[in-house]
Amino acid sequence: MVSLARKNLIEDIPRFLVAQAGIMFAVSLVTLQTGIFNGFTRSTAQLIDNSDADIWVASNKLVQVELTVPLPVTNLTQAQKVEGVERAEGLIFSNASWLPPEGDIAVVRVVGFDPNGQLFTPKNITQGSVNALKEPYSIMVDTTNLKSLFVKEIGDAVKVNSLPAELVGLTQGNNSIVSNAFMFTSLENAKAYLTSGQTSHLSCQLPSAGKELLCTNTYPTTPDRETKTEKPTVPDKLVASDLITYVLIRAKSGEDLEVLKDKLETALPNTRAYTRVEFTQKNQLFWQKRTGVGFVLGLGAAVGVMVGTIIVGQILYSSVSDHLKEFGTLKAIGASNGVIYGVIIEQALWMSVLGYIPSMALCYGVASWAFATQGILILITPVSAIAILGITVIMCVGSAIFAIQKVTRLDPAMVFKA
């Protein structure tokens, strides 16, 4: 009976290839939809993934990583004195205007950190080094954002708010679906950019008779790199009156993180402390539950499963219908329903495996291409790949059980009809 299941599949090669193409489409749809959802969920914690901190201290008004209020630098100095804290570092995370010499202006997320620190470092630096960010007005962005930010290579110069910025390094994979492009720099540079403001020049022309006053708002532009211009003064070090966004904490070895969180919240008024896992979950739950983005992507994944089941069901039902006489012959010579069911289910299993393998390879290729060229994470983990294999088998076997109903009602006498 095993050979019969195979023969049913490869009896008509063109039809078999079309059927497998349909299953490949169904599996790819499920894989990519769930991968986009998982990648979106992971990307909401992109900033956290760059950190080795055990605890993140934020304002008690925090909603998610990009929606909070700043903290005074005094919180950083006080945190360093809390018992159980091995190291504390500040992190600035805020918006700024990006003004390239040519092209459209944009909004970037300024990520200011201590280049000499240990608790935050941009991952996957492909060109340049963190040490280069110690220089005044030096920045680093992700390779996938070069086109949208209208820069091409290390050494390019732009303006951030009203101050110059020189690109000294590139990263790969530091891109979040839910955020503007990340711009990494030192704490001192970040402070200078964010306090400089965005300057503009409003020029108006006197109106002619019968015409309205005409005004234009122009933003400063950066001269060509060949034009030698004098940079502003070196950014000042942070002082107690300055603001940061987060305090990153490394606990001493063996320290209970829950106890340390309570100590930090007591020592630092109007703050809330989160472990790495808690902070990640808080951000993911915000985007999944409190916004429509998570719902839409989750719905897409569910629709992918339903569409895949329908496609596979139609393919198997059509296959069973085309072989009704063969199944009728088996019943006429005494084959039990269980034997016939085994043939159909085994056929479904073969189709699920043969459709799963090439579709998964295709999805891995698409995911790699999207990450390398667009910075979009389509997350296909070994766990999700195994889960999708299970879903594929369930889809195919479930569809086979639906198709079996036609064989159950089959009258063996139809085989002997003229």
Secondary structure, DSSP 4 states (H G I P E B T S, - for coil): -HHHHHHHHHSSHHHHHHHHHHHHHHHHHHHHHHHHHHHHHHHTTHHHHTB--SEEEEETT-SBTTB---EETHHHHHHTTSTTEEEEEEEEEEEEEEE-SSS--EEEEEEEE-TT-SSB--S-EEES-GGGGGSTTEEEEEGGGHHHHT--STT-EEEETTEEEEEEEEESS---TTSPEEEEEEHHHHHHHHHH----EEEEEPPPTT---EEEEE---PPPTTS-----PPPPPP-TT-EESEEEEEEPTT--HHHHHHHHHHHSTTEEEEEHHHHHHHHHHHHHHSSHHHHHHHHHHHHHHHHHHHHHHHHHHHHHHHTHHHHHHHHHTT--HHHHHHHHHHHHHHHHHHHHHHHHHHHHHHHHHHHHHH-------HHHHHHHHHHHHHHHHHHHHHHHHHHHT--GGGGG--
